[in-house]
Amino acid sequence: MWNPAALCCRTAASARSPLLPRSHTLNRVFGREYDALCQQPAQGVQGEGLGRTPGVLPCRSVSSKAKYRQYAQTYPVLDGRILSVYRHVFEENLRNSEAVVKRYSELLEMVRKGGGDKAIWRHTQRNKKMFVRERLKLLLDHESFLELSPLAGLNMPYGDVPAAGCLTGIGRICGVWCVFMANDATVKGGTIYPIGVKKQLRAQEIAMQNRLVAVYLVDSGGAFLPLQAELFPDKSHGGRVFYNEAIMSAMRIPQVAVVCGSCVAGGAYVPTMAEETVIIDKIGTLFLAGPPLVKAATGEYVSPEDLGGARLHSHVSGCSDHFASSEKEAYECIRNVISTLNYDPLPEEAVEHDSPLYSPDELLGLAPRDYRCTLPVKLILSRLLDGSRFQEFKANYGMTLVTGFGHVEGHLVGIVANNGELSHDASLKGSHFVQLCSQRSIPILFFQNTAPQTAEPTSTSQAEAHSSRLKAQASMMAAVACAAVPKITIVVGGCFGSESYVMCGRSFSPNFLFLWPNARVALVDSRHLSTVPQAGDSDHGGEEAELKELKEKLEEESSAFYSSARLWDDGIILPQNTRKVIADCLKITEQQKYQVVSPCQHPVMRM
Ligand code: COA
């Protein structure tokens, strides 16, 4: 996870100048390119469309530093004081936040131990391999990286699978933002569970949507066999990882791999399909069927090394491009490979920025325990934006949605934040504002706290109001879906019902979606459920018990931890770290501004 305290330059190697692709021609393609490619790879990749994608901008002559100094500091300052009338709600939220943050920290600590002490001993002492988190320290420029969905895989129907058996995240290598996918072999030999497949596919999606280099550290026993039916045959199962590798290569998204352990069966395709692969002597093996299967089929015993070790694949088969005699050498080699991507140095310009005027720690008291404990959203914004400055759009219209512009660590962003129910006027305002951002190529931050389902209409006029609101919300959904700019969603409270789609929920493909630990994700709010919804008017004697059972089920299923375990988001973040996470996501999404996307037709194929 982001650990600002751990931000330190690693070695002389990491002090090399950061790199980015050569031209600064802006090319905004974001999610649409990915979706189009997945549906029609041949046309999508070969056509001239990539160079002409809407949102392609010319280079600007005024530096962002100058723009920031010139304009941002004149935006009005938000009043972020917490009035005494709100104090009791603030205290109630704070108590709840402390409880959920404690649970979050406990789970995180557990997950960081991978498969546990015994498995780590077996992995490091017996098998002489490095623990996956130590590997990342050698690979990345900084110890600090954005870990994605660390709580994925907890409390699944098939048990706990810490971090889904595969760490994913985004960090810099030689200054270039890269997505990594690293098997944790201390979790059942690094075998792939259904949730592990989902996690890898999401990491690849992030790589495609944000055009990030992908790095695979493969150390896996292949499919977790008892669950093979849930991870082998379907479209979004294991094979999709290999399909994506080809598509990504055709999109000119470089992919590199390290074979740092076992690579069995389907897993053997991950490094073989990567554009450049390093295999480590003695610990890296790669084969479709391991020695036990060979023995069963031929009666002959062959050692893993002879069947598919580093020497064989570097000298004979060509499945690997580089031979490394140690783990350290392998990660150094990958860093060198990244430096051959022919990227120009990233502009060093660090934009000056002001801190918010109010303490981010107070966000814990603004994180609603319950939708009814929601305080005005501008109190949250005043703790996240540079100088607490906010250029509001349509301040007096549709006030249950707050829209406007601000900066996060010097990056200009458009903000769309729930401040009550998404009314007809609020939705129209949201549509208008989202289109403005798209028109001006400004990334959008959605602060989501949507209301639980409203009551059924009791009069014709109410029904009419519902219909017109529905129509306005549908327009906003269309505006959000089609906005060709990076979108980042932070669920700060409720993620309820259909309004959550309008606020760029998961199915609207934001570049990133994070939850605060107090967040609640559900169709309806279990706390407000007073009857069990029934078809017809049948008389139900056991309704009370049924209601209790339903409420308990919904309560468990609505928690942020339940959501994050199932990868409905990219992870839980602490409210006080939100500004840092957003700033880094903005930097990550900006990397593609500097990439040339030439009409490339073919993936790189291993010959
Ligand atoms: N499916 C289910 N469980 C598996 C597994 C698989 N494919 N591969 C390994 N495991 C389990 C082991 O049963 C063991 O479980 P335990 O901790 O409860 O005892 C755990 O993973 C670790 O395996 P172990 O063999 O003790 O560790 P290792 O580090 O010595 O070796 C492997 C790891 C992956 C090299 C080795 O287990 C192996 O070769 N597995 C079979 C791989 C295979 O044939 N896969 C085909 C998939 S289609």
Residues whose N, C-alpha, C, O or C-beta is under 5 A from the ligand:
A	BS01	COA	K188 G189 T191 S220 G221 G222 A223 F224 L225 P226 S262 V264 A265 G290
